[in-house]
Amino acid sequence: MQAPEQSAAAPRSALMRFLVPQWEYSCPRFSAHVHFGIGAVLVGVTILVLALGYWWGALLLLAAALHCWLGHYDMTVARSAPRRT
C-alpha cells in the first residue's frame, strides 16, 4: 500500500477562483510580467493625468502599486516552485 502524494494542490476557495484566473497558476512568470507591464502603464497614465492638472489621477498610483505587488508575489511563487522538465 502506497502513501498518498503530498504534492496535491489545495482546493481553491470560491473567492480565489473568482479573483485569480487559472492561467496565473499555470504560468506565474508570465502573469508577473503582465502585472509589471500593467503597473508601468498605469504609472505612465498617472503622470499624463497629473500633467493635465487632474489631481484624482494620483489614485491610479494605488492601482499601479497593487499590480506591482501582485507581480512581485507571482515572481516569488515562480521562484519557489520546482522547475518543470
PDB file of N, CA, C and O in Angstrom:
ATOM      1  N   MET A   1       0.840  -1.163   0.000  1.00  0.00           N
ATOM      2  CA  MET A   1       0.000   0.000   0.000  1.00  0.00           C
ATOM      3  C   MET A   1       0.896   1.240   0.000  1.00  0.00           C
ATOM      4  O   MET A   1       1.828   1.334   0.798  1.00  0.00           O
ATOM      5  N   GLN A   2       0.620   2.172  -0.877  1.00  0.00           N
ATOM      6  CA  GLN A   2       1.457   3.361  -1.012  1.00  0.00           C
ATOM      7  C   GLN A   2       0.820   4.547  -0.299  1.00  0.00           C
ATOM      8  O   GLN A   2      -0.403   4.651  -0.204  1.00  0.00           O
ATOM      9  N   ALA A   3       1.670   5.436   0.200  1.00  0.00           N
ATOM     10  CA  ALA A   3       1.181   6.651   0.857  1.00  0.00           C
ATOM     11  C   ALA A   3       0.693   7.632  -0.205  1.00  0.00           C
ATOM     12  O   ALA A   3       1.222   7.662  -1.316  1.00  0.00           O
ATOM     13  N   PRO A   4      -0.309   8.430   0.134  1.00  0.00           N
ATOM     14  CA  PRO A   4      -0.812   9.407  -0.845  1.00  0.00           C
ATOM     15  C   PRO A   4       0.239  10.475  -1.134  1.00  0.00           C
ATOM     16  O   PRO A   4       1.094  10.766  -0.297  1.00  0.00           O
ATOM     17  N   GLU A   5       0.165  11.039  -2.300  1.00  0.00           N
ATOM     18  CA  GLU A   5       1.093  12.088  -2.718  1.00  0.00           C
ATOM     19  C   GLU A   5       0.891  13.340  -1.875  1.00  0.00           C
ATOM     20  O   GLU A   5      -0.244  13.720  -1.585  1.00  0.00           O
ATOM     21  N   GLN A   6       1.978  13.976  -1.484  1.00  0.00           N
ATOM     22  CA  GLN A   6       1.905  15.218  -0.718  1.00  0.00           C
ATOM     23  C   GLN A   6       1.866  16.444  -1.627  1.00  0.00           C
ATOM     24  O   GLN A   6       1.688  17.561  -1.141  1.00  0.00           O
ATOM     25  N   SER A   7       2.027  16.258  -2.926  1.00  0.00           N
ATOM     26  CA  SER A   7       2.092  17.383  -3.844  1.00  0.00           C
ATOM     27  C   SER A   7       0.723  17.764  -4.406  1.00  0.00           C
ATOM     28  O   SER A   7       0.643  18.586  -5.319  1.00  0.00           O
ATOM     29  N   ALA A   8      -0.333  17.192  -3.887  1.00  0.00           N
ATOM     30  CA  ALA A   8      -1.664  17.517  -4.385  1.00  0.00           C
ATOM     31  C   ALA A   8      -1.991  18.968  -4.054  1.00  0.00           C
ATOM     32  O   ALA A   8      -1.727  19.433  -2.945  1.00  0.00           O
ATOM     33  N   ALA A   9      -2.562  19.676  -5.011  1.00  0.00           N
ATOM     34  CA  ALA A   9      -2.885  21.087  -4.822  1.00  0.00           C
ATOM     35  C   ALA A   9      -4.067  21.226  -3.862  1.00  0.00           C
ATOM     36  O   ALA A   9      -5.006  20.430  -3.883  1.00  0.00           O
ATOM     37  N   ALA A  10      -3.994  22.235  -3.040  1.00  0.00           N
ATOM     38  CA  ALA A  10      -5.095  22.510  -2.115  1.00  0.00           C
ATOM     39  C   ALA A  10      -6.284  23.049  -2.896  1.00  0.00           C
ATOM     40  O   ALA A  10      -6.099  23.771  -3.875  1.00  0.00           O
ATOM     41  N   PRO A  11      -7.493  22.714  -2.483  1.00  0.00           N
ATOM     42  CA  PRO A  11      -8.655  23.245  -3.188  1.00  0.00           C
ATOM     43  C   PRO A  11      -8.728  24.757  -3.046  1.00  0.00           C
ATOM     44  O   PRO A  11      -8.431  25.309  -1.987  1.00  0.00           O
ATOM     45  N   ARG A  12      -9.125  25.414  -4.117  1.00  0.00           N
ATOM     46  CA  ARG A  12      -9.220  26.869  -4.120  1.00  0.00           C
ATOM     47  C   ARG A  12     -10.590  27.296  -3.611  1.00  0.00           C
ATOM     48  O   ARG A  12     -11.599  26.654  -3.902  1.00  0.00           O
ATOM     49  N   SER A  13     -10.615  28.379  -2.854  1.00  0.00           N
ATOM     50  CA  SER A  13     -11.891  28.903  -2.375  1.00  0.00           C
ATOM     51  C   SER A  13     -12.629  29.572  -3.529  1.00  0.00           C
ATOM     52  O   SER A  13     -12.041  29.849  -4.575  1.00  0.00           O
ATOM     53  N   ALA A  14     -13.897  29.825  -3.336  1.00  0.00           N
ATOM     54  CA  ALA A  14     -14.701  30.457  -4.385  1.00  0.00           C
ATOM     55  C   ALA A  14     -14.192  31.864  -4.681  1.00  0.00           C
ATOM     56  O   ALA A  14     -14.211  32.301  -5.832  1.00  0.00           O
ATOM     57  N   LEU A  15     -13.740  32.571  -3.658  1.00  0.00           N
ATOM     58  CA  LEU A  15     -13.221  33.918  -3.861  1.00  0.00           C
ATOM     59  C   LEU A  15     -11.943  33.885  -4.697  1.00  0.00           C
ATOM     60  O   LEU A  15     -11.766  34.713  -5.590  1.00  0.00           O
ATOM     61  N   MET A  16     -11.056  32.938  -4.416  1.00  0.00           N
ATOM     62  CA  MET A  16      -9.828  32.842  -5.186  1.00  0.00           C
ATOM     63  C   MET A  16     -10.100  32.381  -6.620  1.00  0.00           C
ATOM     64  O   MET A  16      -9.404  32.798  -7.545  1.00  0.00           O
ATOM     65  N   ARG A  17     -11.094  31.538  -6.807  1.00  0.00           N
ATOM     66  CA  ARG A  17     -11.451  31.145  -8.177  1.00  0.00           C
ATOM     67  C   ARG A  17     -12.005  32.324  -8.949  1.00  0.00           C
ATOM     68  O   ARG A  17     -11.835  32.406 -10.165  1.00  0.00           O
ATOM     69  N   PHE A  18     -12.670  33.244  -8.253  1.00  0.00           N
ATOM     70  CA  PHE A  18     -13.233  34.425  -8.911  1.00  0.00           C
ATOM     71  C   PHE A  18     -12.146  35.460  -9.195  1.00  0.00           C
ATOM     72  O   PHE A  18     -12.147  36.080 -10.258  1.00  0.00           O
ATOM     73  N   LEU A  19     -11.220  35.653  -8.256  1.00  0.00           N
ATOM     74  CA  LEU A  19     -10.221  36.718  -8.383  1.00  0.00           C
ATOM     75  C   LEU A  19      -9.008  36.328  -9.216  1.00  0.00           C
ATOM     76  O   LEU A  19      -8.474  37.161  -9.948  1.00  0.00           O
ATOM     77  N   VAL A  20      -8.564  35.080  -9.120  1.00  0.00           N
ATOM     78  CA  VAL A  20      -7.335  34.660  -9.782  1.00  0.00           C
ATOM     79  C   VAL A  20      -7.673  33.667 -10.884  1.00  0.00           C
ATOM     80  O   VAL A  20      -8.160  32.572 -10.602  1.00  0.00           O
ATOM     81  N   PRO A  21      -7.420  34.039 -12.143  1.00  0.00           N
ATOM     82  CA  PRO A  21      -7.707  33.108 -13.232  1.00  0.00           C
ATOM     83  C   PRO A  21      -6.778  31.895 -13.213  1.00  0.00           C
ATOM     84  O   PRO A  21      -5.708  31.930 -12.607  1.00  0.00           O
ATOM     85  N   GLN A  22      -7.191  30.846 -13.869  1.00  0.00           N
ATOM     86  CA  GLN A  22      -6.437  29.595 -13.874  1.00  0.00           C
ATOM     87  C   GLN A  22      -5.074  29.762 -14.528  1.00  0.00           C
ATOM     88  O   GLN A  22      -4.115  29.121 -14.097  1.00  0.00           O
ATOM     89  N   TRP A  23      -4.953  30.605 -15.557  1.00  0.00           N
ATOM     90  CA  TRP A  23      -3.681  30.737 -16.257  1.00  0.00           C
ATOM     91  C   TRP A  23      -2.608  31.345 -15.360  1.00  0.00           C
ATOM     92  O   TRP A  23      -1.419  31.141 -15.604  1.00  0.00           O
ATOM     93  N   GLU A  24      -3.006  32.091 -14.322  1.00  0.00           N
ATOM     94  CA  GLU A  24      -1.999  32.646 -13.417  1.00  0.00           C
ATOM     95  C   GLU A  24      -1.347  31.553 -12.583  1.00  0.00           C
ATOM     96  O   GLU A  24      -0.191  31.692 -12.183  1.00  0.00           O
ATOM     97  N   TYR A  25      -2.055  30.487 -12.320  1.00  0.00           N
ATOM     98  CA  TYR A  25      -1.472  29.368 -11.572  1.00  0.00           C
ATOM     99  C   TYR A  25      -0.538  28.552 -12.456  1.00  0.00           C
ATOM    100  O   TYR A  25       0.474  28.035 -11.984  1.00  0.00           O
ATOM    101  N   SER A  26      -0.871  28.437 -13.726  1.00  0.00           N
ATOM    102  CA  SER A  26      -0.052  27.603 -14.603  1.00  0.00           C
ATOM    103  C   SER A  26       1.153  28.346 -15.166  1.00  0.00           C
ATOM    104  O   SER A  26       2.143  27.706 -15.520  1.00  0.00           O
ATOM    105  N   CYS A  27       1.104  29.675 -15.261  1.00  0.00           N
ATOM    106  CA  CYS A  27       2.213  30.474 -15.812  1.00  0.00           C
ATOM    107  C   CYS A  27       2.518  31.650 -14.894  1.00  0.00           C
ATOM    108  O   CYS A  27       2.226  32.788 -15.260  1.00  0.00           O
ATOM    109  N   PRO A  28       3.097  31.421 -13.712  1.00  0.00           N
ATOM    110  CA  PRO A  28       3.293  32.541 -12.782  1.00  0.00           C
ATOM    111  C   PRO A  28       4.295  33.573 -13.286  1.00  0.00           C
ATOM    112  O   PRO A  28       4.136  34.760 -13.001  1.00  0.00           O
ATOM    113  N   ARG A  29       5.321  33.160 -14.026  1.00  0.00           N
ATOM    114  CA  ARG A  29       6.276  34.143 -14.545  1.00  0.00           C
ATOM    115  C   ARG A  29       5.623  35.050 -15.582  1.00  0.00           C
ATOM    116  O   ARG A  29       5.845  36.261 -15.574  1.00  0.00           O
ATOM    117  N   PHE A  30       4.833  34.482 -16.462  1.00  0.00           N
ATOM    118  CA  PHE A  30       4.139  35.285 -17.466  1.00  0.00           C
ATOM    119  C   PHE A  30       3.164  36.249 -16.805  1.00  0.00           C
ATOM    120  O   PHE A  30       3.088  37.416 -17.190  1.00  0.00           O
ATOM    121  N   SER A  31       2.426  35.773 -15.823  1.00  0.00           N
ATOM    122  CA  SER A  31       1.469  36.661 -15.160  1.00  0.00           C
ATOM    123  C   SER A  31       2.189  37.757 -14.380  1.00  0.00           C
ATOM    124  O   SER A  31       1.663  38.862 -14.250  1.00  0.00           O
ATOM    125  N   ALA A  32       3.387  37.469 -13.857  1.00  0.00           N
ATOM    126  CA  ALA A  32       4.167  38.512 -13.177  1.00  0.00           C
ATOM    127  C   ALA A  32       4.563  39.599 -14.169  1.00  0.00           C
ATOM    128  O   ALA A  32       4.477  40.787 -13.856  1.00  0.00           O
ATOM    129  N   HIS A  33       4.991  39.203 -15.349  1.00  0.00           N
ATOM    130  CA  HIS A  33       5.360  40.195 -16.355  1.00  0.00           C
ATOM    131  C   HIS A  33       4.142  41.003 -16.801  1.00  0.00           C
ATOM    132  O   HIS A  33       4.258  42.199 -17.067  1.00  0.00           O
ATOM    133  N   VAL A  34       2.993  40.370 -16.883  1.00  0.00           N
ATOM    134  CA  VAL A  34       1.771  41.090 -17.236  1.00  0.00           C
ATOM    135  C   VAL A  34       1.436  42.124 -16.161  1.00  0.00           C
ATOM    136  O   VAL A  34       1.095  43.264 -16.478  1.00  0.00           O
ATOM    137  N   HIS A  35       1.532  41.724 -14.888  1.00  0.00           N
ATOM    138  CA  HIS A  35       1.239  42.664 -13.805  1.00  0.00           C
ATOM    139  C   HIS A  35       2.236  43.824 -13.783  1.00  0.00           C
ATOM    140  O   HIS A  35       1.841  44.971 -13.574  1.00  0.00           O
ATOM    141  N   PHE A  36       3.526  43.537 -13.997  1.00  0.00           N
ATOM    142  CA  PHE A  36       4.522  44.604 -14.041  1.00  0.00           C
ATOM    143  C   PHE A  36       4.250  45.550 -15.212  1.00  0.00           C
ATOM    144  O   PHE A  36       4.402  46.764 -15.075  1.00  0.00           O
ATOM    145  N   GLY A  37       3.854  45.007 -16.350  1.00  0.00           N
ATOM    146  CA  GLY A  37       3.532  45.844 -17.512  1.00  0.00           C
ATOM    147  C   GLY A  37       2.329  46.741 -17.258  1.00  0.00           C
ATOM    148  O   GLY A  37       2.342  47.923 -17.602  1.00  0.00           O
ATOM    149  N   ILE A  38       1.296  46.176 -16.659  1.00  0.00           N
ATOM    150  CA  ILE A  38       0.112  46.977 -16.344  1.00  0.00           C
ATOM    151  C   ILE A  38       0.466  48.059 -15.337  1.00  0.00           C
ATOM    152  O   ILE A  38      -0.010  49.189 -15.452  1.00  0.00           O
ATOM    153  N   GLY A  39       1.289  47.734 -14.356  1.00  0.00           N
ATOM    154  CA  GLY A  39       1.725  48.731 -13.382  1.00  0.00           C
ATOM    155  C   GLY A  39       2.491  49.862 -14.044  1.00  0.00           C
ATOM    156  O   GLY A  39       2.291  51.025 -13.693  1.00  0.00           O
ATOM    157  N   ALA A  40       3.365  49.548 -14.996  1.00  0.00           N
ATOM    158  CA  ALA A  40       4.126  50.578 -15.705  1.00  0.00           C
ATOM    159  C   ALA A  40       3.218  51.471 -16.539  1.00  0.00           C
ATOM    160  O   ALA A  40       3.398  52.688 -16.576  1.00  0.00           O
ATOM    161  N   VAL A  41       2.240  50.863 -17.208  1.00  0.00           N
ATOM    162  CA  VAL A  41       1.287  51.656 -18.000  1.00  0.00           C
ATOM    163  C   VAL A  41       0.481  52.576 -17.086  1.00  0.00           C
ATOM    164  O   VAL A  41       0.237  53.731 -17.433  1.00  0.00           O
ATOM    165  N   LEU A  42       0.069  52.077 -15.930  1.00  0.00           N
ATOM    166  CA  LEU A  42      -0.693  52.907 -15.000  1.00  0.00           C
ATOM    167  C   LEU A  42       0.133  54.067 -14.460  1.00  0.00           C
ATOM    168  O   LEU A  42      -0.397  55.159 -14.253  1.00  0.00           O
ATOM    169  N   VAL A  43       1.428  53.844 -14.227  1.00  0.00           N
ATOM    170  CA  VAL A  43       2.286  54.953 -13.796  1.00  0.00           C
ATOM    171  C   VAL A  43       2.385  55.996 -14.901  1.00  0.00           C
ATOM    172  O   VAL A  43       2.342  57.194 -14.622  1.00  0.00           O
ATOM    173  N   GLY A  44       2.519  55.559 -16.154  1.00  0.00           N
ATOM    174  CA  GLY A  44       2.559  56.494 -17.282  1.00  0.00           C
ATOM    175  C   GLY A  44       1.271  57.288 -17.423  1.00  0.00           C
ATOM    176  O   GLY A  44       1.302  58.496 -17.658  1.00  0.00           O
ATOM    177  N   VAL A  45       0.143  56.609 -17.281  1.00  0.00           N
ATOM    178  CA  VAL A  45      -1.145  57.299 -17.363  1.00  0.00           C
ATOM    179  C   VAL A  45      -1.298  58.282 -16.203  1.00  0.00           C
ATOM    180  O   VAL A  45      -1.846  59.370 -16.379  1.00  0.00           O
ATOM    181  N   THR A  46      -0.816  57.904 -15.025  1.00  0.00           N
ATOM    182  CA  THR A  46      -0.872  58.789 -13.867  1.00  0.00           C
ATOM    183  C   THR A  46      -0.077  60.061 -14.124  1.00  0.00           C
ATOM    184  O   THR A  46      -0.544  61.160 -13.825  1.00  0.00           O
ATOM    185  N   ILE A  47       1.115  59.915 -14.673  1.00  0.00           N
ATOM    186  CA  ILE A  47       1.934  61.094 -14.980  1.00  0.00           C
ATOM    187  C   ILE A  47       1.228  61.988 -15.992  1.00  0.00           C
ATOM    188  O   ILE A  47       1.233  63.211 -15.850  1.00  0.00           O
ATOM    189  N   LEU A  48       0.630  61.392 -17.000  1.00  0.00           N
ATOM    190  CA  LEU A  48      -0.097  62.170 -18.012  1.00  0.00           C
ATOM    191  C   LEU A  48      -1.283  62.908 -17.407  1.00  0.00           C
ATOM    192  O   LEU A  48      -1.486  64.092 -17.677  1.00  0.00           O
ATOM    193  N   VAL A  49      -2.061  62.215 -16.595  1.00  0.00           N
ATOM    194  CA  VAL A  49      -3.251  62.822 -15.995  1.00  0.00           C
ATOM    195  C   VAL A  49      -2.854  63.930 -15.015  1.00  0.00           C
ATOM    196  O   VAL A  49      -3.496  64.979 -14.971  1.00  0.00           O
ATOM    197  N   LEU A  50      -1.805  63.700 -14.237  1.00  0.00           N
ATOM    198  CA  LEU A  50      -1.346  64.738 -13.315  1.00  0.00           C
ATOM    199  C   LEU A  50      -0.779  65.937 -14.071  1.00  0.00           C
ATOM    200  O   LEU A  50      -0.923  67.072 -13.617  1.00  0.00           O
ATOM    201  N   ALA A  51      -0.138  65.705 -15.215  1.00  0.00           N
ATOM    202  CA  ALA A  51       0.381  66.811 -16.022  1.00  0.00           C
ATOM    203  C   ALA A  51      -0.747  67.659 -16.596  1.00  0.00           C
ATOM    204  O   ALA A  51      -0.570  68.855 -16.831  1.00  0.00           O
ATOM    205  N   LEU A  52      -1.887  67.053 -16.820  1.00  0.00           N
ATOM    206  CA  LEU A  52      -3.045  67.802 -17.314  1.00  0.00           C
ATOM    207  C   LEU A  52      -3.762  68.555 -16.204  1.00  0.00           C
ATOM    208  O   LEU A  52      -4.674  69.338 -16.470  1.00  0.00           O
ATOM    209  N   GLY A  53      -3.357  68.323 -14.972  1.00  0.00           N
ATOM    210  CA  GLY A  53      -3.907  69.079 -13.854  1.00  0.00           C
ATOM    211  C   GLY A  53      -5.025  68.399 -13.090  1.00  0.00           C
ATOM    212  O   GLY A  53      -5.673  69.035 -12.258  1.00  0.00           O
ATOM    213  N   TYR A  54      -5.266  67.146 -13.343  1.00  0.00           N
ATOM    214  CA  TYR A  54      -6.313  66.417 -12.631  1.00  0.00           C
ATOM    215  C   TYR A  54      -5.692  65.660 -11.461  1.00  0.00           C
ATOM    216  O   TYR A  54      -4.967  64.686 -11.669  1.00  0.00           O
ATOM    217  N   TRP A  55      -5.964  66.090 -10.256  1.00  0.00           N
ATOM    218  CA  TRP A  55      -5.336  65.509  -9.073  1.00  0.00           C
ATOM    219  C   TRP A  55      -5.908  64.144  -8.709  1.00  0.00           C
ATOM    220  O   TRP A  55      -5.284  63.406  -7.946  1.00  0.00           O
ATOM    221  N   TRP A  56      -7.072  63.792  -9.232  1.00  0.00           N
ATOM    222  CA  TRP A  56      -7.622  62.473  -8.942  1.00  0.00           C
ATOM    223  C   TRP A  56      -6.775  61.378  -9.606  1.00  0.00           C
ATOM    224  O   TRP A  56      -6.910  60.199  -9.280  1.00  0.00           O
ATOM    225  N   GLY A  57      -5.916  61.772 -10.525  1.00  0.00           N
ATOM    226  CA  GLY A  57      -5.055  60.798 -11.190  1.00  0.00           C
ATOM    227  C   GLY A  57      -4.074  60.136 -10.244  1.00  0.00           C
ATOM    228  O   GLY A  57      -3.541  59.066 -10.539  1.00  0.00           O
ATOM    229  N   ALA A  58      -3.834  60.774  -9.097  1.00  0.00           N
ATOM    230  CA  ALA A  58      -2.933  60.157  -8.117  1.00  0.00           C
ATOM    231  C   ALA A  58      -3.512  58.860  -7.575  1.00  0.00           C
ATOM    232  O   ALA A  58      -2.767  58.012  -7.083  1.00  0.00           O
ATOM    233  N   LEU A  59      -4.818  58.692  -7.657  1.00  0.00           N
ATOM    234  CA  LEU A  59      -5.432  57.436  -7.210  1.00  0.00           C
ATOM    235  C   LEU A  59      -5.012  56.258  -8.088  1.00  0.00           C
ATOM    236  O   LEU A  59      -5.048  55.103  -7.661  1.00  0.00           O
ATOM    237  N   LEU A  60      -4.614  56.572  -9.317  1.00  0.00           N
ATOM    238  CA  LEU A  60      -4.153  55.488 -10.192  1.00  0.00           C
ATOM    239  C   LEU A  60      -2.861  54.863  -9.690  1.00  0.00           C
ATOM    240  O   LEU A  60      -2.536  53.727 -10.036  1.00  0.00           O
ATOM    241  N   LEU A  61      -2.125  55.611  -8.870  1.00  0.00           N
ATOM    242  CA  LEU A  61      -0.910  55.040  -8.292  1.00  0.00           C
ATOM    243  C   LEU A  61      -1.224  53.878  -7.358  1.00  0.00           C
ATOM    244  O   LEU A  61      -0.414  52.962  -7.210  1.00  0.00           O
ATOM    245  N   LEU A  62      -2.382  53.910  -6.735  1.00  0.00           N
ATOM    246  CA  LEU A  62      -2.783  52.779  -5.883  1.00  0.00           C
ATOM    247  C   LEU A  62      -2.958  51.512  -6.717  1.00  0.00           C
ATOM    248  O   LEU A  62      -2.520  50.431  -6.324  1.00  0.00           O
ATOM    249  N   ALA A  63      -3.604  51.660  -7.871  1.00  0.00           N
ATOM    250  CA  ALA A  63      -3.780  50.505  -8.754  1.00  0.00           C
ATOM    251  C   ALA A  63      -2.437  50.030  -9.293  1.00  0.00           C
ATOM    252  O   ALA A  63      -2.214  48.826  -9.425  1.00  0.00           O
ATOM    253  N   ALA A  64      -1.532  50.970  -9.608  1.00  0.00           N
ATOM    254  CA  ALA A  64      -0.202  50.592 -10.094  1.00  0.00           C
ATOM    255  C   ALA A  64       0.575  49.853  -9.005  1.00  0.00           C
ATOM    256  O   ALA A  64       1.253  48.862  -9.277  1.00  0.00           O
ATOM    257  N   ALA A  65       0.469  50.346  -7.773  1.00  0.00           N
ATOM    258  CA  ALA A  65       1.162  49.678  -6.664  1.00  0.00           C
ATOM    259  C   ALA A  65       0.603  48.274  -6.443  1.00  0.00           C
ATOM    260  O   ALA A  65       1.356  47.344  -6.154  1.00  0.00           O
ATOM    261  N   LEU A  66      -0.706  48.117  -6.577  1.00  0.00           N
ATOM    262  CA  LEU A  66      -1.322  46.795  -6.420  1.00  0.00           C
ATOM    263  C   LEU A  66      -0.805  45.832  -7.486  1.00  0.00           C
ATOM    264  O   LEU A  66      -0.473  44.688  -7.175  1.00  0.00           O
ATOM    265  N   HIS A  67      -0.733  46.279  -8.732  1.00  0.00           N
ATOM    266  CA  HIS A  67      -0.259  45.395  -9.796  1.00  0.00           C
ATOM    267  C   HIS A  67       1.216  45.054  -9.624  1.00  0.00           C
ATOM    268  O   HIS A  67       1.624  43.924  -9.893  1.00  0.00           O
ATOM    269  N   CYS A  68       2.013  46.008  -9.182  1.00  0.00           N
ATOM    270  CA  CYS A  68       3.430  45.714  -8.937  1.00  0.00           C
ATOM    271  C   CYS A  68       3.584  44.728  -7.788  1.00  0.00           C
ATOM    272  O   CYS A  68       4.450  43.854  -7.834  1.00  0.00           O
ATOM    273  N   TRP A  69       2.759  44.857  -6.765  1.00  0.00           N
ATOM    274  CA  TRP A  69       2.812  43.895  -5.662  1.00  0.00           C
ATOM    275  C   TRP A  69       2.397  42.504  -6.140  1.00  0.00           C
ATOM    276  O   TRP A  69       3.014  41.508  -5.762  1.00  0.00           O
ATOM    277  N   LEU A  70       1.359  42.433  -6.965  1.00  0.00           N
ATOM    278  CA  LEU A  70       0.934  41.141  -7.499  1.00  0.00           C
ATOM    279  C   LEU A  70       2.022  40.527  -8.376  1.00  0.00           C
ATOM    280  O   LEU A  70       2.232  39.315  -8.343  1.00  0.00           O
ATOM    281  N   GLY A  71       2.712  41.350  -9.155  1.00  0.00           N
ATOM    282  CA  GLY A  71       3.824  40.854  -9.958  1.00  0.00           C
ATOM    283  C   GLY A  71       4.944  40.320  -9.097  1.00  0.00           C
ATOM    284  O   GLY A  71       5.526  39.279  -9.401  1.00  0.00           O
ATOM    285  N   HIS A  72       5.251  41.030  -8.020  1.00  0.00           N
ATOM    286  CA  HIS A  72       6.283  40.555  -7.081  1.00  0.00           C
ATOM    287  C   HIS A  72       5.851  39.242  -6.436  1.00  0.00           C
ATOM    288  O   HIS A  72       6.665  38.332  -6.278  1.00  0.00           O
ATOM    289  N   TYR A  73       4.590  39.138  -6.066  1.00  0.00           N
ATOM    290  CA  TYR A  73       4.072  37.907  -5.460  1.00  0.00           C
ATOM    291  C   TYR A  73       4.171  36.736  -6.451  1.00  0.00           C
ATOM    292  O   TYR A  73       4.579  35.634  -6.084  1.00  0.00           O
ATOM    293  N   ASP A  74       3.792  36.991  -7.705  1.00  0.00           N
ATOM    294  CA  ASP A  74       3.867  35.928  -8.709  1.00  0.00           C
ATOM    295  C   ASP A  74       5.306  35.489  -8.949  1.00  0.00           C
ATOM    296  O   ASP A  74       5.563  34.299  -9.131  1.00  0.00           O
ATOM    297  N   MET A  75       6.245  36.427  -8.953  1.00  0.00           N
ATOM    298  CA  MET A  75       7.650  36.056  -9.133  1.00  0.00           C
ATOM    299  C   MET A  75       8.163  35.247  -7.942  1.00  0.00           C
ATOM    300  O   MET A  75       8.970  34.333  -8.111  1.00  0.00           O
ATOM    301  N   THR A  76       7.694  35.586  -6.733  1.00  0.00           N
ATOM    302  CA  THR A  76       8.076  34.821  -5.552  1.00  0.00           C
ATOM    303  C   THR A  76       7.548  33.396  -5.650  1.00  0.00           C
ATOM    304  O   THR A  76       8.254  32.443  -5.319  1.00  0.00           O
ATOM    305  N   VAL A  77       6.323  33.253  -6.099  1.00  0.00           N
ATOM    306  CA  VAL A  77       5.735  31.922  -6.277  1.00  0.00           C
ATOM    307  C   VAL A  77       6.487  31.155  -7.357  1.00  0.00           C
ATOM    308  O   VAL A  77       6.743  29.961  -7.202  1.00  0.00           O
ATOM    309  N   ALA A  78       6.841  31.825  -8.447  1.00  0.00           N
ATOM    310  CA  ALA A  78       7.543  31.157  -9.541  1.00  0.00           C
ATOM    311  C   ALA A  78       8.929  30.687  -9.108  1.00  0.00           C
ATOM    312  O   ALA A  78       9.386  29.629  -9.540  1.00  0.00           O
ATOM    313  N   ARG A  79       9.601  31.464  -8.256  1.00  0.00           N
ATOM    314  CA  ARG A  79      10.935  31.068  -7.803  1.00  0.00           C
ATOM    315  C   ARG A  79      10.881  29.901  -6.834  1.00  0.00           C
ATOM    316  O   ARG A  79      11.796  29.079  -6.792  1.00  0.00           O
ATOM    317  N   SER A  80       9.802  29.827  -6.049  1.00  0.00           N
ATOM    318  CA  SER A  80       9.723  28.761  -5.058  1.00  0.00           C
ATOM    319  C   SER A  80       9.195  27.453  -5.636  1.00  0.00           C
ATOM    320  O   SER A  80       9.353  26.398  -5.021  1.00  0.00           O
ATOM    321  N   ALA A  81       8.577  27.510  -6.795  1.00  0.00           N
ATOM    322  CA  ALA A  81       8.027  26.302  -7.406  1.00  0.00           C
ATOM    323  C   ALA A  81       9.144  25.486  -8.055  1.00  0.00           C
ATOM    324  O   ALA A  81      10.105  26.052  -8.575  1.00  0.00           O
ATOM    325  N   PRO A  82       9.022  24.186  -8.027  1.00  0.00           N
ATOM    326  CA  PRO A  82      10.043  23.355  -8.698  1.00  0.00           C
ATOM    327  C   PRO A  82       9.967  23.533 -10.204  1.00  0.00           C
ATOM    328  O   PRO A  82       8.897  23.786 -10.759  1.00  0.00           O
ATOM    329  N   ARG A  83      11.091  23.403 -10.848  1.00  0.00           N
ATOM    330  CA  ARG A  83      11.159  23.538 -12.294  1.00  0.00           C
ATOM    331  C   ARG A  83      10.424  22.390 -12.982  1.00  0.00           C
ATOM    332  O   ARG A  83      10.504  21.235 -12.562  1.00  0.00           O
ATOM    333  N   ARG A  84       9.706  22.740 -14.051  1.00  0.00           N
ATOM    334  CA  ARG A  84       9.068  21.711 -14.851  1.00  0.00           C
ATOM    335  C   ARG A  84      10.049  21.232 -15.911  1.00  0.00           C
ATOM    336  O   ARG A  84      10.753  22.031 -16.528  1.00  0.00           O
ATOM    337  N   THR A  85      10.086  19.926 -16.113  1.00  0.00           N
ATOM    338  CA  THR A  85      11.018  19.390 -17.113  1.00  0.00           C
ATOM    339  C   THR A  85      10.277  18.791 -18.260  1.00  0.00           C
ATOM    340  O   THR A  85      10.894  18.290 -19.199  1.00  0.00           O
TER     341      THR A  85
END
